[in-house]
Amino acid sequence: MIDYGKLTLHGIKQFYVKLTEKEKIQKLFDILDDLKFNQVMVFVKSVIHAKTLNRILKKNEFPSLCVHSDLNQNERFLFNRLQRYKDFKEGKCRIMVSTDIFGRGIDFEKVNISINFDMPESVDAYLHRVT
């Protein structure tokens, strides 16, 4: 198991709390309600978690977008070239739920909070998510 508590990233504030699955959802709601943010990236470990969490967020009136590797070709095209990417990039949507498909190579300058809803399995993946 990786000890993320010993990972030091200068200029980035890091906080962690160990919670049950049910507690994690409530804590996410609390964070989204209480913190002032431009945009938030919420990283999860699987496609099923991404779909489920996105559905829960929407059901609880937190408008969000979701991206994962299980999008069909047409959805991926729309995301990469058009609507989902554009909406998030332009700030029309402030919450993005993603698997590690978004952990690398894409920079959204308005994102000021990155949440590891599920912790990644490597330090490298963690660094790409939070930087």
C-alpha positions as CSV (number, residue, x, y, z in Angstrom):
1,M,0.0,0.0,0.0
2,I,1.2,3.5,-0.9
3,D,1.6,6.0,1.9
4,Y,0.3,9.2,0.2
5,G,0.7,11.1,3.5
6,K,4.5,11.1,3.0
7,L,4.2,12.4,-0.6
8,T,5.2,16.1,-0.6
9,L,4.0,18.3,-3.4
10,H,5.2,21.9,-3.0
11,G,2.5,24.5,-3.7
12,I,-0.3,22.0,-3.5
13,K,-2.5,21.6,-0.4
14,Q,-3.4,17.9,0.2
15,F,-5.9,16.6,2.6
16,Y,-7.1,13.0,3.2
17,V,-9.8,11.3,5.2
18,K,-10.3,7.5,5.4
19,L,-14.1,6.9,5.0
20,T,-16.5,4.1,4.1
21,E,-18.1,4.2,0.7
22,K,-21.3,5.7,2.1
23,E,-19.4,8.3,4.1
24,K,-17.4,9.2,1.0
25,I,-20.5,10.2,-0.9
26,Q,-21.7,12.4,1.9
27,K,-18.2,14.0,2.4
28,L,-18.2,14.7,-1.4
29,F,-21.6,16.5,-1.1
30,D,-20.2,18.4,1.9
31,I,-17.1,19.5,0.0
32,L,-19.2,20.6,-3.0
33,D,-21.6,22.5,-0.8
34,D,-19.0,24.1,1.5
35,L,-16.0,25.0,-0.6
36,K,-15.7,27.8,-3.1
37,F,-14.4,26.3,-6.3
38,N,-14.1,27.1,-10.0
39,Q,-14.2,23.6,-11.2
40,V,-13.7,20.2,-9.6
41,M,-12.2,16.9,-11.0
42,V,-13.4,13.8,-9.1
43,F,-11.3,10.8,-9.9
44,V,-12.7,7.3,-9.4
45,K,-11.1,3.8,-10.0
46,S,-13.5,2.3,-12.5
47,V,-16.1,2.9,-15.2
48,I,-18.8,1.6,-12.9
49,H,-17.8,4.0,-10.1
50,A,-17.7,6.9,-12.6
51,K,-21.2,6.1,-14.0
52,T,-22.7,5.5,-10.5
53,L,-21.2,8.6,-8.9
54,N,-22.2,10.8,-11.8
55,R,-25.8,9.5,-11.5
56,I,-25.8,10.1,-7.7
57,L,-24.4,13.6,-8.2
58,K,-27.1,14.5,-10.7
59,K,-29.8,13.0,-8.6
60,N,-28.7,15.2,-5.7
61,E,-28.7,18.4,-7.9
62,F,-24.9,18.6,-8.6
63,P,-24.7,18.9,-12.3
64,S,-21.7,17.0,-13.6
65,L,-20.2,15.4,-16.6
66,C,-18.6,12.0,-16.7
67,V,-15.8,10.6,-18.9
68,H,-14.4,7.1,-18.9
69,S,-13.0,4.5,-21.2
70,D,-16.4,2.8,-21.8
71,L,-17.8,5.6,-23.9
72,N,-18.8,4.4,-27.3
73,Q,-16.9,5.8,-30.3
74,N,-19.5,8.5,-31.0
75,E,-19.5,9.6,-27.3
76,R,-15.7,9.7,-27.3
77,F,-15.7,11.8,-30.5
78,L,-18.3,14.2,-29.0
79,F,-16.2,14.5,-25.8
80,N,-12.9,15.0,-27.5
81,R,-14.0,17.3,-30.2
82,L,-17.2,18.9,-29.1
83,Q,-19.6,19.1,-26.3
84,R,-18.3,17.5,-23.0
85,Y,-14.8,18.8,-23.4
86,K,-16.0,22.2,-24.6
87,D,-18.6,22.6,-21.8
88,F,-16.1,21.7,-19.1
89,K,-13.3,23.8,-20.6
90,E,-15.6,26.8,-20.9
91,G,-16.9,26.4,-17.4
92,K,-20.4,25.5,-18.4
93,C,-20.2,22.5,-16.1
94,R,-18.2,22.7,-12.9
95,I,-17.9,19.1,-11.9
96,M,-16.2,16.3,-13.9
97,V,-16.2,12.7,-12.8
98,S,-13.4,10.7,-14.4
99,T,-11.4,7.6,-14.4
100,D,-7.7,7.9,-15.0
101,I,-8.5,8.5,-18.7
102,F,-8.3,12.2,-17.7
103,G,-5.4,11.8,-15.2
104,R,-2.8,12.5,-17.9
105,G,-2.2,15.0,-20.6
106,I,-5.2,17.3,-20.3
107,D,-5.0,20.5,-18.4
108,F,-8.0,22.5,-17.4
109,E,-6.8,25.9,-16.0
110,K,-10.0,26.5,-14.1
111,V,-9.8,23.3,-12.0
112,N,-8.8,24.3,-8.5
113,I,-9.9,21.2,-6.7
114,S,-9.0,17.6,-7.5
115,I,-10.7,14.9,-5.5
116,N,-9.5,11.3,-5.4
117,F,-12.8,9.7,-4.5
118,D,-11.0,6.4,-5.1
119,M,-7.2,6.4,-4.5
120,P,-5.1,5.4,-7.5
121,E,-2.9,2.4,-7.4
122,S,0.4,4.2,-8.1
123,V,2.2,7.3,-7.0
124,D,2.6,8.2,-10.7
125,A,-1.2,8.1,-11.3
126,Y,-1.7,10.2,-8.1
127,L,0.7,12.9,-9.3
128,H,-0.9,13.1,-12.7
129,R,-4.3,13.5,-11.1
130,V,-3.3,16.3,-8.7
131,T,-0.9,18.3,-10.8
